[in-house]
Amino acid sequence: MTVYFIGAGPGDPDLITVKGQRLIRQCPVILYAGSLVPAAVLEGHQAEQVIDSATLNLEQIVEVLASAHAKGQDVARVHSGDPSLYGAIGEQIRELRTRGIPFQIIPGVTATAACAAVLEAELTLPGISQTVILTRYGDRSPMPEGEALADLARHRATLAIHLGVRHLEKIVQALLPHYGPDCPAAVVYRASWPDQAVARGTLANLLAQAEALGCERSALIVVGRVLGDEPFAASNLYRAGHAHLYRP
């Protein structure tokens, strides 16, 4: 018996991995994050038990997993995006290890990747940014020392900020001294869902642009010069005359 932590992807049911989809259709027990995972992701399942974990606490979730283990049943534990990012799987894994219950992690398409696709952007452009920082806004759960937005902003790397759209004004104020008011930025609401929406502008006007969306959750903030039209050099990867292992 195995608990499979499955990344369902950002929302579009077609963006789940083949392996994740296969396991969902095979496992007799499905425990899914119903507030973030669309029901269409579960289509084709033949599970005996399907449970929405949105209303469950950690102890209740672990009880479901332990009960399935006692019956010898595999569990599809379905999370949104990729479970390794803000998926709260670490605490579940800790409990499973204590109980000797085996598990596997099946990665999924991240919200950041989905947003980059929506924005038609490469997040790592030569000479512009070669680093992407995935972070969140620290509100009720404080950030570790050195990970405040102002600290991260000093790198001027491409930023993907989770769980922060309600605090967009404070975020912009923290980033302005480092990125400048003309830095391109966007808010992407429910990337890849049928009702996805995008507010795009600069740090100077992003707040006004985002207010028109009217969203208070399920949005990612992306900031960086890679979203603009600044000239950049072509990479060496495809440059004529640049030799590598496959092109002597």
C-alpha positions as CSV (number, residue, x, y, z in Angstrom):
1,M,0.0,0.0,0.0
2,T,1.3,3.4,-1.0
3,V,0.2,7.0,-0.5
4,Y,0.8,8.9,-3.7
5,F,1.1,12.7,-3.3
6,I,0.0,13.8,-6.8
7,G,0.5,17.2,-8.3
8,A,-2.7,17.9,-10.2
9,G,-1.3,20.9,-12.0
10,P,-2.5,24.5,-12.0
11,G,-6.1,23.8,-12.9
12,D,-6.5,22.7,-16.5
13,P,-7.2,18.9,-16.3
14,D,-5.1,18.3,-19.3
15,L,-2.0,19.6,-17.5
16,I,-1.8,16.7,-15.0
17,T,1.0,14.3,-15.8
18,V,0.2,11.0,-17.4
19,K,1.5,9.2,-14.3
20,G,-0.7,11.3,-12.0
21,Q,-3.8,10.7,-14.1
22,R,-3.1,6.9,-14.2
23,L,-2.8,6.7,-10.4
24,I,-5.9,8.7,-9.8
25,R,-7.8,6.2,-12.0
26,Q,-6.3,3.2,-10.3
27,C,-6.3,4.0,-6.6
28,P,-9.2,2.8,-4.5
29,V,-9.0,5.8,-2.2
30,I,-8.8,9.5,-3.4
31,L,-8.2,12.3,-1.0
32,Y,-8.1,15.6,-2.9
33,A,-7.8,19.3,-2.1
34,G,-11.3,20.2,-3.3
35,S,-10.9,24.0,-2.9
36,L,-8.0,24.1,-5.4
37,V,-8.3,21.0,-7.5
38,P,-11.1,20.9,-10.1
39,A,-13.4,17.9,-10.1
40,A,-12.6,17.3,-13.8
41,V,-9.1,16.1,-12.7
42,L,-10.8,13.1,-11.0
43,E,-12.7,12.0,-14.1
44,G,-12.4,8.4,-15.0
45,H,-11.6,7.3,-11.5
46,Q,-13.0,4.0,-10.1
47,A,-12.3,4.7,-6.4
48,E,-14.3,3.2,-3.7
49,Q,-13.9,6.3,-1.6
50,V,-13.4,10.0,-2.7
51,I,-12.9,12.5,0.1
52,D,-12.5,16.3,-0.2
53,S,-9.9,17.4,2.3
54,A,-10.9,21.1,2.2
55,T,-12.7,20.8,5.6
56,L,-10.3,18.3,7.3
57,N,-7.5,19.1,9.7
58,L,-4.1,17.3,9.7
59,E,-5.1,14.7,12.2
60,Q,-8.3,13.8,10.2
61,I,-6.3,13.6,6.9
62,V,-3.7,11.3,8.5
63,E,-6.5,9.1,9.9
64,V,-7.9,8.6,6.4
65,L,-4.4,7.7,5.1
66,A,-3.8,5.3,8.1
67,S,-7.2,3.7,7.7
68,A,-6.5,3.0,4.0
69,H,-3.1,1.6,4.9
70,A,-4.6,-0.8,7.4
71,K,-6.9,-2.1,4.6
72,G,-4.0,-2.4,2.1
73,Q,-5.4,0.3,-0.1
74,D,-3.4,2.7,-2.2
75,V,-4.3,6.4,-1.8
76,A,-4.2,9.2,-4.4
77,R,-3.5,12.3,-2.3
78,V,-4.2,15.0,-4.8
79,H,-2.8,18.5,-4.4
80,S,-2.9,21.5,-6.7
81,G,0.1,22.5,-8.7
82,D,3.2,20.7,-7.6
83,P,2.9,19.3,-4.1
84,S,6.5,20.2,-3.2
85,L,5.6,23.9,-3.3
86,Y,3.3,25.3,-0.6
87,G,1.5,21.9,-0.6
88,A,1.8,21.3,3.2
89,I,2.9,17.7,2.4
90,G,5.9,17.9,4.7
91,E,3.8,17.6,7.8
92,Q,1.8,14.7,6.2
93,I,5.0,12.9,5.3
94,R,6.4,13.3,8.8
95,E,3.3,11.6,10.2
96,L,3.5,8.8,7.6
97,R,7.1,8.1,8.4
98,T,6.2,7.9,12.1
99,R,3.6,5.3,11.2
100,G,5.8,3.4,8.7
101,I,3.4,4.1,5.8
102,P,5.1,4.2,2.4
103,F,4.6,7.2,0.1
104,Q,5.7,8.6,-3.2
105,I,5.6,12.1,-4.6
106,I,4.4,12.6,-8.2
107,P,5.4,16.1,-9.4
108,G,3.0,18.4,-11.2
109,V,3.0,21.6,-13.3
110,T,3.5,24.6,-11.1
111,A,1.4,27.7,-11.0
112,T,4.5,29.7,-12.0
113,A,4.9,27.6,-15.1
114,A,1.3,28.1,-16.0
115,C,1.5,31.8,-15.5
116,A,4.6,32.1,-17.6
117,A,2.7,30.3,-20.4
118,V,-0.3,32.7,-20.0
119,L,2.1,35.7,-20.1
120,E,3.9,34.2,-23.1
121,A,7.2,34.7,-21.3
122,E,10.5,33.0,-20.7
123,L,11.4,33.7,-17.1
124,T,15.1,33.4,-17.6
125,L,16.4,35.6,-20.4
126,P,20.2,36.0,-21.0
127,G,21.5,39.3,-19.6
128,I,18.1,40.1,-18.0
129,S,17.6,37.5,-15.4
130,Q,18.9,34.0,-14.9
131,T,17.2,33.4,-11.6
132,V,13.6,32.8,-10.6
133,I,12.6,33.3,-6.9
134,L,9.4,31.5,-5.9
135,T,8.2,33.0,-2.6
136,R,5.0,34.1,-0.8
137,Y,3.9,37.1,1.2
138,G,4.4,36.7,4.9
139,D,1.2,37.7,6.7
140,R,-0.2,35.5,9.4
141,S,2.7,33.0,8.9
142,P,5.9,35.0,9.2
143,M,8.8,34.5,6.8
144,P,12.1,33.1,8.0
145,E,14.9,35.5,8.7
146,G,16.4,36.9,5.4
147,E,13.4,36.0,3.3
148,A,11.3,39.1,3.5
149,L,10.4,40.5,0.1
150,A,12.8,43.5,0.6
151,D,15.6,41.0,1.1
152,L,14.8,38.9,-1.9
153,A,14.2,42.0,-4.1
154,R,17.8,43.1,-3.7
155,H,18.7,40.3,-6.2
156,R,16.4,41.9,-8.9
157,A,15.7,38.4,-10.2
158,T,12.3,37.3,-11.6
159,L,9.9,37.0,-8.7
160,A,6.8,34.8,-8.5
161,I,4.9,35.7,-5.4
162,H,2.2,33.3,-4.0
163,L,-0.6,34.1,-1.5
164,G,-0.1,37.9,-1.8
165,V,-2.7,39.5,-4.0
166,R,-4.7,40.8,-1.0
167,H,-1.5,42.6,0.1
168,L,-0.5,43.9,-3.4
169,E,-0.1,47.5,-2.3
170,K,2.4,46.5,0.4
171,I,4.2,44.2,-2.0
172,V,4.6,46.9,-4.6
173,Q,6.0,49.3,-1.9
174,A,8.6,46.7,-0.9
175,L,9.7,46.1,-4.4
176,L,9.8,49.6,-5.8
177,P,13.2,50.6,-4.4
178,H,14.9,47.7,-6.0
179,Y,13.0,47.1,-9.3
180,G,11.9,50.7,-10.0
181,P,8.4,51.9,-11.0
182,D,8.9,51.0,-14.7
183,C,9.6,47.3,-14.0
184,P,7.0,45.1,-15.7
185,A,4.7,43.1,-13.5
186,A,1.6,41.0,-13.7
187,V,-1.2,39.4,-11.6
188,V,-2.5,36.2,-13.0
189,Y,-5.8,34.9,-11.6
190,R,-6.5,31.1,-11.8
191,A,-4.0,30.4,-14.6
192,S,-5.2,27.7,-17.0
193,W,-8.7,27.7,-15.5
194,P,-11.6,28.6,-17.8
195,D,-12.1,31.9,-15.9
196,Q,-8.4,32.9,-15.9
197,A,-7.7,36.6,-16.0
198,V,-4.6,38.8,-16.3
199,A,-3.7,42.3,-15.1
200,R,-0.5,43.4,-16.7
201,G,1.5,46.6,-16.3
202,T,4.4,48.0,-14.3
203,L,5.0,48.4,-10.6
204,A,3.8,52.0,-11.0
205,N,0.3,51.0,-12.2
206,L,-0.1,47.3,-11.2
207,L,-2.4,48.0,-8.3
208,A,-4.9,49.9,-10.4
209,Q,-4.7,47.2,-13.1
210,A,-5.3,44.4,-10.6
211,E,-8.2,46.1,-8.9
212,A,-10.2,45.6,-12.1
213,L,-9.8,41.8,-11.6
214,G,-11.5,41.9,-8.2
215,C,-9.7,38.8,-7.0
216,E,-8.6,38.2,-3.5
217,R,-7.1,34.7,-3.8
218,S,-5.9,32.1,-6.3
219,A,-3.6,34.6,-8.0
220,L,0.1,34.8,-8.6
221,I,2.1,38.0,-8.8
222,V,5.0,37.9,-11.3
223,V,7.6,40.7,-11.4
224,G,10.7,41.1,-13.5
225,R,12.3,42.7,-16.5
226,V,11.8,39.4,-18.4
227,L,8.1,40.5,-18.9
228,G,9.1,43.6,-20.8
229,D,10.5,44.3,-24.2
230,E,14.1,45.0,-23.3
231,P,16.6,43.7,-25.8
232,F,18.5,40.6,-24.8
233,A,21.3,38.5,-26.3
234,A,20.5,35.1,-27.8
235,S,21.7,32.2,-25.8
236,N,24.7,30.2,-26.8
237,L,22.7,27.1,-27.0
238,Y,21.6,27.6,-30.6
239,R,24.3,30.1,-31.7
240,A,26.0,29.1,-34.9
241,G,29.7,28.4,-34.2
242,H,29.1,27.5,-30.5
243,A,30.2,23.9,-30.1
244,H,28.8,21.5,-27.5
245,L,28.4,17.8,-27.0
246,Y,25.8,17.4,-29.7
247,R,27.1,20.0,-32.1
248,P,30.9,19.8,-32.4
